[in-house]
Amino acid sequence: MLLLCIPVFNSCEEDQLEVVQPPAYNLTWVDDAELLFNPENEGNIIYNVNKSTGDEFWATTDLTFNVSFTSEEATALDIAQIDFYIYAEERTEESYNYIGGDEGQLLTSISNPSETFQLTVSKDQLYQLFASEFTTSRSDLVPGDLFEIKWVITGKEGNVYDSRTECSGFNCSFGFLVEQQIVDTWVGEFEYTWTEVGPGTVTYSYTGINVGSTGTVVFSQDTNDESRYNVADMSFGGAYGGPRDGALTYDVDTQTLTIVYAESYYNSVWELESVTDEVLTLNWTNNFTAAYSEYGTIELRRSDGLSWPEGLKIVKL
């Protein structure tokens, strides 16, 4: 059998498919510009509630952020201005209320920014910006208020990047809140300084105490009894042989600090010399004071923004 092969050819007149290349796209700083926020100290506005005294007060009202401009296609020298806008979210009885509209409130504008610059925000400034928009009855910011900063970057060549409309995902905004913290006068690390030292304390103290000796003592909440505070060393380094633990309670109504436990071998006693907001001055004695002249005066200094109670009294069970 004979097979017949007939070649088939495309017509020369048939239109050839044309590959169309997309126009070249040149990246600019608008495509990868970012602002990175690094808070100084506290990153939130802080409202303190003192557990041991019941006092409520603002602890942090002003925030400062170090802001960095980053882009692979430009430097801060290419930027004419950055406008910062802010939105708020208030907690209502049922949900949250997002305020600031589509544009947000203009917080501030930075002209000719450097690579890293500072942005400051105050509690009073935020309240004034949103006072007419809050739906809850108030005369100030309250714990739970949330704030969101967005920005518009304008380049010197005229290009504009608006993170409110041209960004999705991360690094489109920066947020912070009004945070409530529970604090306690009798919890913390306090620096002590010996201003008077008995000769027996100089001789027998386990840390070699002399006038001017300093250290840190830790007061902590007892994990089994919320009314009790443990003291890591009732002798502030002045005892023989090592730290001497103790425990305290505080009565806010009578402003009385009570030593409810002092390690029995030394049986440390504190007598109040004086008290100011930052410095609590104590006279320290123990079971060996009469026989070995172990005694001294200690200044306990705090730097946490809280105050030692005015009118304080110290007693021992």
C-alpha positions as a Markdown table, in Angstrom:
| # | Residue | x | y | z |
|---|---|---|---|---|
| 1 | Met | 0.0 | 0.0 | 0.0 |
| 2 | Leu | 1.3 | 3.5 | -0.9 |
| 3 | Leu | 0.8 | 6.3 | 1.6 |
| 4 | Leu | 0.5 | 9.8 | 0.2 |
| 5 | Cys | 1.8 | 12.6 | 2.4 |
| 6 | Ile | 0.6 | 16.1 | 1.6 |
| 7 | Pro | 2.3 | 19.0 | 3.5 |
| 8 | Val | 0.1 | 21.7 | 4.8 |
| 9 | Phe | 1.4 | 25.3 | 5.0 |
| 10 | Asn | 0.0 | 28.4 | 6.7 |
| 11 | Ser | -1.0 | 31.0 | 4.4 |
| 12 | Cys | 1.6 | 33.8 | 4.0 |
| 13 | Glu | -1.3 | 36.2 | 4.1 |
| 14 | Glu | -2.4 | 35.2 | 7.6 |
| 15 | Asp | -1.8 | 37.9 | 10.2 |
| 16 | Gln | 1.0 | 37.1 | 12.5 |
| 17 | Leu | 0.4 | 37.4 | 16.3 |
| 18 | Glu | 2.1 | 40.5 | 17.7 |
| 19 | Val | 3.6 | 40.4 | 21.2 |
| 20 | Val | 2.9 | 43.7 | 22.9 |
| 21 | Gln | 5.4 | 44.7 | 25.7 |
| 22 | Pro | 4.0 | 46.7 | 28.6 |
| 23 | Pro | 5.5 | 50.2 | 29.0 |
| 24 | Ala | 8.6 | 50.4 | 31.1 |
| 25 | Tyr | 7.9 | 51.1 | 34.8 |
| 26 | Asn | 10.3 | 53.2 | 36.7 |
| 27 | Leu | 10.2 | 52.8 | 40.5 |
| 28 | Thr | 10.1 | 56.0 | 42.6 |
| 29 | Trp | 10.2 | 56.7 | 46.3 |
| 30 | Val | 6.4 | 56.6 | 46.2 |
| 31 | Asp | 6.5 | 52.8 | 45.7 |
| 32 | Asp | 8.6 | 51.9 | 48.8 |
| 33 | Ala | 8.5 | 54.9 | 51.1 |
| 34 | Glu | 8.0 | 54.0 | 54.8 |
| 35 | Leu | 7.9 | 55.8 | 58.1 |
| 36 | Leu | 9.2 | 53.9 | 61.1 |
| 37 | Phe | 8.2 | 54.9 | 64.6 |
| 38 | Asn | 10.4 | 54.3 | 67.7 |
| 39 | Pro | 8.8 | 55.6 | 70.9 |
| 40 | Glu | 10.9 | 57.3 | 73.5 |
| 41 | Asn | 10.2 | 55.8 | 77.0 |
| 42 | Glu | 6.5 | 55.0 | 77.2 |
| 43 | Gly | 4.7 | 54.3 | 73.9 |
| 44 | Asn | 1.3 | 55.0 | 75.3 |
| 45 | Ile | -0.4 | 57.7 | 77.4 |
| 46 | Ile | -0.6 | 56.3 | 80.9 |
| 47 | Tyr | -3.3 | 56.7 | 83.6 |
| 48 | Asn | -2.3 | 55.3 | 86.9 |
| 49 | Val | -4.5 | 53.8 | 89.6 |
| 50 | Asn | -2.7 | 53.3 | 92.9 |
| 51 | Lys | -3.8 | 50.1 | 94.5 |
| 52 | Ser | -2.6 | 50.9 | 98.0 |
| 53 | Thr | -3.9 | 54.4 | 98.2 |
| 54 | Gly | -6.8 | 54.6 | 95.8 |
| 55 | Asp | -5.2 | 57.7 | 94.1 |
| 56 | Glu | -5.8 | 58.1 | 90.3 |
| 57 | Phe | -3.6 | 60.4 | 88.2 |
| 58 | Trp | -2.0 | 60.9 | 84.9 |
| 59 | Ala | 1.5 | 59.4 | 84.8 |
| 60 | Thr | 2.4 | 60.0 | 81.1 |
| 61 | Thr | 0.7 | 62.8 | 79.2 |
| 62 | Asp | 3.3 | 63.6 | 76.5 |
| 63 | Leu | 4.7 | 61.2 | 74.0 |
| 64 | Thr | 7.7 | 61.6 | 71.7 |
| 65 | Phe | 8.4 | 59.3 | 68.7 |
| 66 | Asn | 11.6 | 59.2 | 66.8 |
| 67 | Val | 10.4 | 58.8 | 63.2 |
| 68 | Ser | 12.7 | 57.6 | 60.3 |
| 69 | Phe | 12.0 | 58.0 | 56.6 |
| 70 | Thr | 13.2 | 55.0 | 54.5 |
| 71 | Ser | 13.2 | 54.4 | 50.8 |
| 72 | Glu | 15.5 | 52.6 | 48.3 |
| 73 | Glu | 14.8 | 55.3 | 45.7 |
| 74 | Ala | 15.2 | 58.5 | 47.7 |
| 75 | Thr | 16.5 | 60.1 | 50.8 |
| 76 | Ala | 14.9 | 62.6 | 53.1 |
| 77 | Leu | 16.6 | 65.4 | 51.1 |
| 78 | Asp | 14.0 | 64.6 | 48.3 |
| 79 | Ile | 11.1 | 65.2 | 50.6 |
| 80 | Ala | 9.4 | 68.6 | 50.9 |
| 81 | Gln | 6.9 | 67.9 | 53.6 |
| 82 | Ile | 5.2 | 65.2 | 55.7 |
| 83 | Asp | 1.7 | 65.9 | 57.0 |
| 84 | Phe | 0.5 | 63.7 | 59.9 |
| 85 | Tyr | -3.2 | 63.0 | 60.4 |
| 86 | Ile | -4.8 | 61.3 | 63.4 |
| 87 | Tyr | -7.9 | 59.3 | 64.0 |
| 88 | Ala | -9.5 | 58.2 | 67.2 |
| 89 | Glu | -11.5 | 55.2 | 68.4 |
| 90 | Glu | -13.5 | 55.6 | 71.6 |
| 91 | Arg | -15.0 | 52.8 | 73.6 |
| 92 | Thr | -18.8 | 53.0 | 74.0 |
| 93 | Glu | -21.1 | 50.8 | 76.1 |
| 94 | Glu | -21.7 | 48.5 | 73.1 |
| 95 | Ser | -18.8 | 48.8 | 70.8 |
| 96 | Tyr | -16.2 | 51.3 | 69.5 |
| 97 | Asn | -16.7 | 54.5 | 67.7 |
| 98 | Tyr | -14.2 | 55.4 | 65.0 |
| 99 | Ile | -13.9 | 59.2 | 64.6 |
| 100 | Gly | -11.9 | 61.6 | 62.4 |
| 101 | Gly | -13.8 | 61.2 | 59.2 |
| 102 | Asp | -12.2 | 60.3 | 55.9 |
| 103 | Glu | -9.3 | 62.7 | 56.2 |
| 104 | Gly | -8.5 | 62.6 | 59.9 |
| 105 | Gln | -7.5 | 65.5 | 62.0 |
| 106 | Leu | -4.3 | 67.3 | 61.0 |
| 107 | Leu | -1.9 | 66.6 | 63.8 |
| 108 | Thr | 1.2 | 68.5 | 62.5 |
| 109 | Ser | 3.3 | 69.1 | 59.4 |
| 110 | Ile | 7.1 | 68.6 | 59.2 |
| 111 | Ser | 8.8 | 70.6 | 56.4 |
| 112 | Asn | 12.2 | 69.4 | 54.9 |
| 113 | Pro | 12.5 | 66.5 | 57.3 |
| 114 | Ser | 15.8 | 64.8 | 58.1 |
| 115 | Glu | 16.3 | 61.0 | 57.9 |
| 116 | Thr | 15.2 | 60.8 | 61.5 |
| 117 | Phe | 13.1 | 63.4 | 63.3 |
| 118 | Gln | 10.8 | 63.7 | 66.3 |
| 119 | Leu | 7.0 | 63.8 | 66.5 |
| 120 | Thr | 5.5 | 64.8 | 69.8 |
| 121 | Val | 1.9 | 64.3 | 70.9 |
| 122 | Ser | 0.2 | 65.5 | 74.1 |
| 123 | Lys | -2.9 | 64.4 | 75.9 |
| 124 | Asp | -4.4 | 67.9 | 75.9 |
| 125 | Gln | -3.7 | 68.3 | 72.2 |
| 126 | Leu | -5.5 | 65.0 | 71.4 |
| 127 | Tyr | -8.5 | 65.9 | 73.5 |
| 128 | Gln | -8.9 | 69.3 | 71.8 |
| 129 | Leu | -8.7 | 67.7 | 68.3 |
| 130 | Phe | -11.6 | 65.3 | 69.0 |
| 131 | Ala | -13.6 | 67.1 | 71.8 |
| 132 | Ser | -16.5 | 67.8 | 69.5 |
| 133 | Glu | -16.6 | 64.3 | 68.0 |
| 134 | Phe | -16.5 | 62.1 | 71.1 |
| 135 | Thr | -20.0 | 60.7 | 71.8 |
| 136 | Thr | -19.3 | 59.6 | 75.4 |
| 137 | Ser | -19.7 | 62.2 | 78.1 |
| 138 | Arg | -16.2 | 63.3 | 79.1 |
| 139 | Ser | -13.9 | 66.3 | 79.8 |
| 140 | Asp | -10.6 | 64.5 | 79.0 |
| 141 | Leu | -9.2 | 61.4 | 77.4 |
| 142 | Val | -10.1 | 58.2 | 79.2 |
| 143 | Pro | -8.4 | 54.8 | 79.4 |
| 144 | Gly | -9.2 | 52.7 | 76.4 |
| 145 | Asp | -9.1 | 55.5 | 73.8 |
| 146 | Leu | -7.1 | 54.4 | 70.7 |
| 147 | Phe | -5.3 | 56.7 | 68.3 |
| 148 | Glu | -4.0 | 56.0 | 64.7 |
| 149 | Ile | -1.6 | 58.3 | 62.9 |
| 150 | Lys | -1.4 | 58.3 | 59.1 |
| 151 | Trp | 0.6 | 60.5 | 56.8 |
| 152 | Val | 0.9 | 62.3 | 53.5 |
| 153 | Ile | 4.5 | 62.6 | 52.1 |
| 154 | Thr | 5.1 | 65.3 | 49.4 |
| 155 | Gly | 8.3 | 65.0 | 47.4 |
| 156 | Lys | 10.2 | 68.1 | 46.1 |
| 157 | Glu | 9.6 | 66.8 | 42.5 |
| 158 | Gly | 5.8 | 66.9 | 43.2 |
| 159 | Asn | 5.0 | 63.3 | 43.8 |
| 160 | Val | 2.7 | 62.6 | 46.7 |
| 161 | Tyr | 2.3 | 59.4 | 48.8 |
| 162 | Asp | -0.8 | 59.2 | 51.0 |
| 163 | Ser | -0.8 | 56.3 | 53.4 |
| 164 | Arg | -4.5 | 56.8 | 54.0 |
| 165 | Thr | -5.5 | 55.8 | 50.5 |
| 166 | Glu | -2.4 | 54.3 | 48.8 |
| 167 | Cys | -1.3 | 51.7 | 51.3 |
| 168 | Ser | -2.5 | 48.4 | 52.6 |
| 169 | Gly | -1.1 | 46.0 | 55.1 |
| 170 | Phe | 1.7 | 46.9 | 57.6 |
| 171 | Asn | 3.5 | 50.2 | 57.9 |
| 172 | Cys | 0.5 | 52.2 | 56.7 |
| 173 | Ser | -0.2 | 53.8 | 60.1 |
| 174 | Phe | 1.1 | 53.9 | 63.7 |
| 175 | Gly | -1.1 | 53.5 | 66.8 |
| 176 | Phe | -1.1 | 54.1 | 70.5 |
| 177 | Leu | -3.6 | 54.2 | 73.3 |
| 178 | Val | -4.6 | 55.6 | 76.6 |
| 179 | Glu | -3.5 | 52.8 | 79.0 |
| 180 | Gln | -4.6 | 52.3 | 82.6 |
| 181 | Gln | -2.0 | 50.8 | 84.8 |
| 182 | Ile | -2.4 | 49.5 | 88.4 |
| 183 | Val | 0.5 | 50.8 | 90.5 |
| 184 | Asp | 1.3 | 50.4 | 94.2 |
| 185 | Thr | 3.2 | 52.7 | 96.6 |
| 186 | Trp | 4.7 | 49.6 | 98.2 |
| 187 | Val | 5.8 | 47.6 | 95.2 |
| 188 | Gly | 9.0 | 48.4 | 93.4 |
| 189 | Glu | 12.8 | 48.7 | 93.5 |
| 190 | Phe | 14.0 | 51.5 | 95.8 |
| 191 | Glu | 17.5 | 52.8 | 96.2 |
| 192 | Tyr | 18.8 | 53.1 | 99.7 |
| 193 | Thr | 21.6 | 55.2 | 101.1 |
| 194 | Trp | 23.1 | 54.9 | 104.6 |
| 195 | Thr | 23.5 | 58.4 | 106.2 |
| 196 | Glu | 24.4 | 57.1 | 109.7 |
| 197 | Val | 26.1 | 53.8 | 110.6 |
| 198 | Gly | 26.7 | 52.3 | 114.0 |
| 199 | Pro | 30.2 | 50.9 | 114.7 |
| 200 | Gly | 28.8 | 47.4 | 115.0 |
| 201 | Thr | 27.1 | 47.6 | 111.6 |
| 202 | Val | 30.4 | 48.7 | 110.1 |
| 203 | Thr | 32.1 | 45.6 | 111.7 |
| 204 | Tyr | 29.5 | 42.9 | 111.2 |
| 205 | Ser | 27.4 | 43.9 | 108.1 |
| 206 | Tyr | 27.5 | 41.4 | 105.4 |
| 207 | Thr | 28.0 | 44.0 | 102.7 |
| 208 | Gly | 30.5 | 46.2 | 104.5 |
| 209 | Ile | 28.2 | 49.1 | 105.2 |
| 210 | Asn | 29.7 | 52.6 | 105.8 |
| 211 | Val | 28.2 | 56.1 | 105.6 |
| 212 | Gly | 27.3 | 56.7 | 102.0 |
| 213 | Ser | 26.8 | 53.0 | 101.1 |
| 214 | Thr | 24.1 | 52.5 | 98.6 |
| 215 | Gly | 22.1 | 49.6 | 97.2 |
| 216 | Thr | 18.6 | 48.5 | 96.0 |
| 217 | Val | 15.9 | 46.9 | 98.1 |
| 218 | Val | 12.9 | 45.1 | 96.4 |
| 219 | Phe | 9.3 | 45.4 | 97.8 |
| 220 | Ser | 7.0 | 42.9 | 96.1 |
| 221 | Gln | 3.3 | 41.8 | 96.3 |
| 222 | Asp | 2.8 | 38.6 | 98.3 |
| 223 | Thr | 1.4 | 36.0 | 95.9 |
| 224 | Asn | -0.9 | 34.5 | 98.5 |
| 225 | Asp | -2.0 | 37.6 | 100.3 |
| 226 | Glu | -2.8 | 40.9 | 98.4 |
| 227 | Ser | -2.6 | 42.9 | 101.5 |
| 228 | Arg | 0.9 | 41.9 | 102.3 |
| 229 | Tyr | 4.2 | 43.2 | 100.8 |
| 230 | Asn | 7.4 | 41.2 | 101.1 |
| 231 | Val | 10.8 | 43.0 | 101.6 |
| 232 | Ala | 13.9 | 41.2 | 100.3 |
| 233 | Asp | 16.1 | 42.6 | 103.0 |
| 234 | Met | 14.8 | 44.5 | 106.1 |
| 235 | Ser | 18.4 | 45.4 | 107.1 |
| 236 | Phe | 19.4 | 47.0 | 103.7 |
| 237 | Gly | 22.7 | 45.1 | 103.7 |
| 238 | Gly | 23.4 | 45.9 | 107.3 |
| 239 | Ala | 22.9 | 42.6 | 109.1 |
| 240 | Tyr | 25.4 | 39.9 | 109.8 |
| 241 | Gly | 25.4 | 36.8 | 107.6 |
| 242 | Gly | 23.1 | 37.8 | 104.8 |
| 243 | Pro | 19.7 | 39.4 | 103.9 |
| 244 | Arg | 17.0 | 39.4 | 106.5 |
| 245 | Asp | 13.5 | 39.0 | 105.0 |
| 246 | Gly | 10.4 | 40.8 | 106.2 |
| 247 | Ala | 6.8 | 41.7 | 105.3 |
| 248 | Leu | 4.6 | 44.7 | 105.6 |
| 249 | Thr | 1.0 | 45.7 | 105.4 |
| 250 | Tyr | -0.4 | 49.2 | 104.8 |
| 251 | Asp | -3.7 | 50.7 | 106.0 |
| 252 | Val | -4.7 | 53.6 | 103.7 |
| 253 | Asp | -7.3 | 54.9 | 106.1 |
| 254 | Thr | -4.8 | 55.4 | 109.0 |
| 255 | Gln | -1.7 | 55.8 | 106.8 |
| 256 | Thr | -0.1 | 53.1 | 108.9 |
| 257 | Leu | 2.7 | 50.8 | 107.6 |
| 258 | Thr | 2.9 | 47.7 | 109.8 |
| 259 | Ile | 5.9 | 45.4 | 110.0 |
| 260 | Val | 4.1 | 42.1 | 110.3 |
| 261 | Tyr | 7.2 | 39.9 | 109.9 |
| 262 | Ala | 10.9 | 40.5 | 110.6 |
| 263 | Glu | 13.2 | 37.5 | 110.5 |
| 264 | Ser | 13.4 | 36.5 | 114.2 |
| 265 | Tyr | 17.2 | 36.2 | 114.6 |
| 266 | Tyr | 17.7 | 39.9 | 113.8 |
| 267 | Asn | 14.1 | 41.1 | 114.3 |
| 268 | Ser | 14.7 | 44.4 | 112.4 |
| 269 | Val | 12.8 | 47.5 | 113.5 |
| 270 | Trp | 12.1 | 50.6 | 111.4 |
| 271 | Glu | 11.4 | 53.9 | 113.0 |
| 272 | Leu | 10.2 | 56.8 | 110.9 |
| 273 | Glu | 12.6 | 59.7 | 110.8 |
| 274 | Ser | 11.0 | 61.8 | 108.0 |
| 275 | Val | 9.0 | 61.4 | 104.8 |
| 276 | Thr | 8.8 | 63.5 | 101.6 |
| 277 | Asp | 7.4 | 62.6 | 98.2 |
| 278 | Glu | 10.6 | 61.0 | 97.1 |
| 279 | Val | 12.6 | 60.1 | 100.2 |
| 280 | Leu | 11.6 | 57.9 | 103.2 |
| 281 | Thr | 14.1 | 58.2 | 106.0 |
| 282 | Leu | 14.2 | 55.3 | 108.5 |
| 283 | Asn | 16.2 | 54.6 | 111.6 |
| 284 | Trp | 17.1 | 50.9 | 111.7 |
| 285 | Thr | 17.8 | 48.8 | 114.8 |
| 286 | Asn | 17.7 | 45.0 | 115.7 |
| 287 | Asn | 18.1 | 42.5 | 118.4 |
| 288 | Phe | 21.8 | 43.2 | 118.6 |
| 289 | Thr | 21.7 | 47.0 | 118.8 |
| 290 | Ala | 22.2 | 47.3 | 122.6 |
| 291 | Ala | 25.0 | 44.6 | 122.8 |
| 292 | Tyr | 26.9 | 45.3 | 119.5 |
| 293 | Ser | 25.9 | 48.8 | 118.4 |
| 294 | Glu | 24.3 | 47.7 | 115.2 |
| 295 | Tyr | 22.1 | 50.5 | 114.0 |
| 296 | Gly | 21.9 | 53.1 | 111.3 |
| 297 | Thr | 19.8 | 55.6 | 109.3 |
| 298 | Ile | 18.7 | 54.9 | 105.8 |
| 299 | Glu | 17.2 | 57.1 | 103.1 |
| 300 | Leu | 14.9 | 55.1 | 100.7 |
| 301 | Arg | 14.5 | 57.0 | 97.5 |
| 302 | Arg | 12.0 | 56.4 | 94.8 |
| 303 | Ser | 12.1 | 57.6 | 91.2 |
| 304 | Asp | 8.9 | 55.9 | 89.7 |
| 305 | Gly | 6.7 | 59.0 | 89.8 |
| 306 | Leu | 4.8 | 57.8 | 92.9 |
| 307 | Ser | 5.1 | 59.4 | 96.3 |
| 308 | Trp | 5.6 | 58.1 | 99.8 |
| 309 | Pro | 2.4 | 58.8 | 101.8 |
| 310 | Glu | 2.3 | 62.1 | 103.6 |
| 311 | Gly | 1.5 | 61.6 | 107.3 |
| 312 | Leu | 2.9 | 58.0 | 107.2 |
| 313 | Lys | 3.2 | 56.1 | 110.5 |
| 314 | Ile | 5.2 | 52.9 | 111.0 |
| 315 | Val | 4.5 | 50.3 | 113.7 |
| 316 | Lys | 5.6 | 46.8 | 114.4 |
| 317 | Leu | 3.4 | 43.8 | 115.5 |
